[in-house]
Amino acid sequence: MGKTADNEAIKLTATYCNNMAVGLALGGALIPYLAFIQRASELSSTLAALKSGAFDNSDVKKLLFFFGAFFLALVTSRLFRARAMKEIAKLKD
């Protein structure tokens, strides 16, 4: 391919990676936030049980899934963003 075609392919790959990063960041932040609003009383009782020491494995699993999904989405978003920046660095004049 020519230089222009190579640059366009690089731009498309970088755009794809950047859009995936934005989607994961929004999904990773928005979905747990909405779940927290919907189940605020359940999560607050789980946190209270965890604080008092009277909790079971299901309480720990709830919190792990809630916060784990959030952090996993944000870390993956950061990886996609880094990949987009690597692709942009490949552009030729």
Residue pairs with C-beta under 8 A, 6 or more apart in sequence:
1 9
3 92
6 92
7 91
7 92
10 87
10 88
10 90
10 91
11 87
11 91
13 87
14 84
14 85
14 87
14 88
15 84
17 80
17 81
17 83
17 84
17 87
18 80
18 81
18 84
20 77
20 80
21 77
21 78
21 80
21 81
21 84
22 77
24 73
24 74
24 76
24 77
24 80
25 73
25 74
25 77
27 73
28 69
28 70
28 71
28 72
28 73
28 74
28 76
28 77
29 70
29 73
29 74
31 69
32 66
32 67
32 69
32 70
35 66
36 43
36 66
42 62
43 62
43 63
43 66
46 55
46 59
46 62
46 63
47 63
49 55
49 59
50 59
50 60
50 63
